[in-house]
């Protein structure tokens, strides 16, 4: 079902995908901040977030990066971990619905001292030939390491 038909208001495909991008980035921000994280677990957490988001409709790819070094102080002994903060998190997401594509991001902007969600691009995709199913690409990257995996999108 096209994203625009999900809404009660009359929206263009582009407007509907922009809305979807905001929902997905907002969900990541509000659902995962505060979860315990360490250098050892950061890449697994990034992959888990990517796996969860990639299940959602219209998601073509999602890239989550977590840098636990950007967090606050670490406890000692068994309390030696940080909790995920906005400063640690960078997310890029690409949504596609037919010929329409939206790319958006969530990242902490030091100049604003704020975790900003923004749109990088919102354009129709000009495709030649028959439409192909969209697959979600996820890449659990943390501190320069990457692990790419591919699965089918639920949308």
Secondary structure, 3 states (H helix, E strand, C coil): CCHHHCCCCCCCHHHHHHHHHHHHHHHHHHHHCCCEECCCCHHHHHHHHHHHHHCCCCEEEEEEEECHHHCCCCCCHHHCCEECCHHHEEEEEEEEECCEEEEEEEEEECCCCEEEEEEEEEEECCCCCCCCCCEEEEECEECCECCEEEEECCC
